[in-house]
Amino acid sequence: MEELAERHDKVSSRKRKAGLGFEPTSRTSTTATRPHNDRRLDVANHYNNLVDRRRSLTSGSDILHVRNLHNWVKAVLIGKFTPRAACVLDLACGKGGDMLKFKAAGAAHYVGVDIAHESVRDAVARFNGVPPRPPMPFSADFLTADFCDEALDAALPEAAGGEPMRFHLVSCQFAFHYSFASEQRAETLMRLVSARLLPGGVFVGTTTDACVLVKRLRHAERLTFGNTHYECTFAAAHAEKRFSSAAPYGIAYNWTLQEAVDDCQEYLVPRRTLV
């Protein structure tokens, strides 16, 4: 881990080696304005400060049932759409918690991308094996990057022969909403996914249901709703609690989920716009 490269290593045949891609602050993105860069760094700093608890499926969490539900959803998607010996791209991979799911699916090569440098370091450690768990059986690359930045395409590893690596599966679990900060960011992500999927490849992901959030907002007395485990707050700009289909991007809210997210700015993903 101490010798992680600043740039990713080229994919030669290897096991349990990993290189980091560009830092979120090391390039000037041509797709993002400065205000969004500030928010992007806020998200990166938040996840950099999260501790990797490595909780079990049976104890150690106040939101155990929510965590288990989330893991079940991801396991079903990854298990159903990952072919054996697949090459997979995991966008917003976090601390690598889904690598066991890709192991169970029989993946052959894994590329993990996350905006938080410390999360990527934890993912590398998990890949190399954290006792009592053994190392992962597949080869891997890890990059620190914003998955909605057009610079990511050039930073992804190359396949044998120097061609761009393409994937049987691209996964973006519980993070797709960050792409809806602007139409440009959402389109940048979709172009990347489309260009990097192999013929017949699949893009899978999960995100919050915008209809449920809006419904709960309208039933709330103010612009905040939640319970002891989560809180969602919309800005005063949305005091009328009405949203135009003509402006579906950049509809922000602040989200807190116990043990997972602390007052991070996220964005509605209207289903019709997504489709």
ABEGO torsion letter per residue (X at the ends): XAABBABBBBBBBBBGBBBBBBBAAABBBAABBAAAAAAAAAAAAAAAABBBAGBBAABGBAAAAAAAAAAAAAAAAAAAABBBGBBBBBBGAEAGAAAAAAAAAGBABBBBBBABAAAAAAAAAAAAEBOABBBBABBBBBBBBBAABAAAAAABBBBBGGBBBBBABBBBBGAAAAAAABAAAAAAAAAAAAAABBBGBBBBBBBBBAAAAAAAAAABABABBEBAABBBBBBAAAAAGBBBAABABGBBBBBBBBGABBGBBBBBBBAAAAX
